[in-house]
């Protein structure tokens, strides 16, 4: 997330691979989107009661389908990085 010291709203608050990818896809495919932070600001962890929090909870409750894609992209990058490091 960008912190430029001034008030920035909407998708302009974000930069990087995913933000750029969404912008290009929306331009080519003609759809609108809004990037938002997960309400509880967590990626997702299984709680003691068996439920999940964070992004995983939102996906499981069908709050956002695009998050499934983002999780996949993040996982691919992590696996690629681990492969490069030969871990």
HELIX and SHEET records of a PDB file:
HELIX    1   1 UNK A   10  UNK A   13  5                                   4    
HELIX    2   2 UNK A   17  UNK A   29  1                                  13    
HELIX    3   3 UNK A   54  UNK A   60  1                                   7    
HELIX    4   4 UNK A   66  UNK A   85  1                                  20    
END                                                                             
